[in-house]
Amino acid sequence: MAHVHPAHTETPAAFEARTLSAVAGAEILGIDLSQPIDDAMKDSILAAFQTHHVLAFRDQSLSDVQQHAFSKNFGPLEEHVHRMRNGSKLPLVHIVNNLDADGNPTKTPHTHGNYYWHTDKSYHEIPSLATLLHAIVLPPSGGDTQFANTRMAYDALPEHRKREIAELRVVHSWEVSRRNTKNKPATETEIRDRPPVIHPLVRTHPDTGDKTLYIGCHTSHIEGMPAEEGRTLLQELLEHTEQPQFIYTHKWLPGDLVMWDNRCLLHQAVANFDMGAHPRVLHRTVVRGSKPF
């Protein structure tokens, strides 16, 4: 199917979309997300989202209630299988940070899976459509987030490789993800809550019809293939996708609310700041998507 990529984004006068990178990314100016949006504004945001995949809404000051309300415009919000230190569930608007139990910055935060390439919640039967991160506290410099365009990476594969992987299916697992990212092992509760799921290796974007690589650190192995052979192939595809020509690096500004498309992007946080000296605190919401096909 032909790519559906509008040459420009039709937006109302209420906001401006400025392209940040040809790979992904646009900054959105002139909109206050603390106020409710109407259907016309929602449609304009979705048009920009389809074109740019990563939207950075600048200069936002949102309460958790306001971030929750804005995020719900795009679908139901998801819970996270990961638990807080006390074992309780994370709230729908939860905190991503590098703080220890006393609230101090640390080089060894409670979880650090966000520093590995992944697409959010691919270990769900119905994984994420969009993730929204609101910058609350940023280091003086660094603390970037990188996005890899998995549609561009797929398009760049040789035709014989596209044929080889066309029908392959991949097991995604929260338990394996914890091992892949050298985190604390998944608990029995987490394993029960999120058993392994199987998704196509080559995913079709439901809005554009584009083919994308559906890979990352949540993957375990390829169904029906010897385990090590499958993992080697997944690693080769990941290294291919990590090439600079497929990557946009977002340099955060105070007040940024960044929204991205998990169906055609991998992402990872970058530890390019002194994590033991400077806090990095963001508030996160995740919108549920649809079953990959």
N, C-alpha and C positions, 0 to 999 in steps of 0.2 A: 504494500500500500504506500502511496506517495506520502511524504512528510507533509504535515499541516503546520507550517510555521509562518504566521503572518509577518509581512515585511515591517510593520510597525504596530504599536498598540494604540487602539482607539480609546482615549480616556476623556472623561469630562473635564471641564476646567477646574474641578475641585482638586485634582492632583496631577502631578507630572511624573512620568517614568523616564529615567535616564539610564541608558545601557551602561553597565560597568564592565562587561566582558562579552565577547562573542561566544564563549563557552556556556556561560550562565551568569545571571546577575543583572539586576536593575535596582537603582535607588528610587524610592517613591517619596516625593516631596509634596507638601501642601495638604496633608490629610491628618486629622486628629482621630486616632482610633479609640480614644476614650469615649467618643460619642457613637451612638448606634449608626449603622450604615443602611441605606435602602437597597432595593434590588438592583437598581441601575449601577450603584457604586460597587456592589458585590460582583456584578457581571463584568465591570471594567477591571476589577482586581483579578478576577479569574482569567480574563483575556491576557493581562500582563503576566500572570502566573504561567499560562500555557506557553507564552512566547519566551520568557526569560528563566523560568524554573526556580530562580531564587529572587525573592523580593526583599529589599531592605527598606523598611519604613523608617525614615529618619525622625529623630527628635520626638519620640513617644514617651509619655509618662503614664503608665498604666498600673492600676491596682490589679490584684489577682482576679477580682470579680470582672473588671473590664477586659482583661486578657481572655478570660474564660468566655465572656459574651462575644467578643470578636471572633475567637476561634470557632465557636459553634455555628457561625454563618456557613461554614464549609463542610459540616458533617458532625456526627457524634464524636465526642472525645473519648480517648482510650485510657484505661488504667495501665499501669506498668507492672510487670511480674516482679521486678526487683523491689525488695523491701527496705525500709529504713533501718537504722542501727538497732532500734528496739523491736524490730520484727513487724511493725505495722505497715499497712499499704501506703504508698505514696499518694498524695492528693492529685486530683486531675491537673491542677496547676502546681507543679513541683519544681524544686530547686536543683540546678546543676551547678556544682561548685568544686573548689579544691580546698575545702575547709575540713579540719579535724573535728572531733567530737566537742571540743571547746570553742569552736568557731574561729580558729586560727588557720592561716594558710599553711599548707603542707605539700611536700613533694609526693606524698603517698596518700591521696584521698581515699575515701571509703570505696569508691569504684572508679575505674579509669578506662572502661571499655570505649568511651567516646574518643579516645586517642588512637583508635584503630579504624580503618575504613569499613563502613557499614551502611546499610540502609535500614531505617528504623523499623523495628518489630517484624523483620522478615521471618522470625520464628513463630509468628502468629498465623493461624489459618487464614485470617483476613488481616493483612498487614496495613501499614500506615499509608495514607494519602499524603498528608502534609505534617510537618513539624514547625512549630513556632517558638523561637527563643527570643526573650526580651532581656537586653543587657541592663543589669542593675548596678553591678560594680565591675569595673574593668581594670586590668593592670595598666601601668603608664604606657606601655607599648607591648606588642605581641599579643598572644592569646588568640591567634587567628583561627578561623574555621575554613577548611578546604572542601571544595565540592568537585567531584569527578563526574563528567557527563557520560553516562553509560550508553546512551543512544549514539553519540559520536564514536565511542570506543567500539561498539558493535559494528557500525558502518565501516570502520577502518579495518576490520578483519578481512583476511583473504577469503574469497568465495568458498574455497574448499573447507576452510575452518567453519564457516557459517553452516555449511551442509552437515559437517560432522556433529555439531552441537545442537542442531535444530530441534531434535526431539528429546534431548536429555532433560532429566528431572533431578533436582537437588534436594537433599535433606537439610533443613535448617533447624537448629536446636539451641535453645537457651543454655542447656547444660554444656554443650560443646563450645558455645560462644564464650562462656566463662573460662574454659580451659584455653581457648585460642588467645584470649586477651590477658592471660596470666592473672585473673582475678580470683577472689575467694570462690570456692566451688559453689555451684547452685545448691540450695537447700532442698530437702525432700518436698517441702511445700511448693517451692518454685517449680521443681520438676513435675510434680503432679498438676500444677496449674498450667504449665506450658510444655506438654509433650512435644516431641519432634513433629514437624510438618514437612510436606513435600511441595515444592513449587517448580515451575519450568525454569531451566537455566536461561533461556531466551524468552523474555516477557514481552507482551504486547501492551503498549501504553493505551489505556482504555479511551482516552480523549483524542489522541492523535493517530493511533494505529501504528506508531513507530515501534520497531523492535529494539529492546534494550537488554543489556546483560544484568541478570539479577543475582548478584554475588555479594561477597563481603565476609566479615569475620563471624557472622552468625551461621555460616554454612558448615556442614559436617562432611558430607560425601555425596557422590553421584549415585543415584539409584541404579542397581544392576551392573555397576562397574567395580572392579577390585578397588578396595578402599584407598590404597596409596596412589593408584593410577588416577582415580577421580580427584583426590586432593591435589595431585600435581597439576592436573588440568585446571582446576579452580584457581590455584596459585598463579599459573601462567596467565590466565585471563585477568586476574587482579593486577598483576604487574603490567600487563598491556594497558589496562584502564588507568593506571597511576601515571602514565606518561604526561609530561607538562602540557602538551597541546590539548589535553582533555580536562584540564584543571583550572578552576577559578578559586582564588584565595580571597576570602572576605576579611578585611581588616575592620574590626568593630569600631564604631563610634558610640559615645554615650547616648543612651536613649534608643538605639537601634532595636527594632523588632524585625527579626529575619524569619521569613516563611519560605520553606523549600519543598520541592516535589520529590518524595521518596521513590516514586515509580520510575524515575529516569536519572537518579543521582545517587552516588555514594558520597559520604561526608566523613570528616574526621576533625577533631580539635587538634591544634598544634601547640605543643608545649614549648613555645619559643619565648618564654618569659621565666623569671625566677619564681617558680611556684611556691617555694618555701617562704617568700617575702611578700608577695602581692596576692590579695584575694581576686578571684574571678567568679562572679556570681551572676547567673542568668535564670530566668523563670521560663519554664517549658510547658507547652501544651502540645498534644498530638491528636490529629484528626484521623479517624479510621477510614480506610479506603475500601477496596473491593478485592475479591479473590483473584490472584494473578492467573492469567491465561496466555 
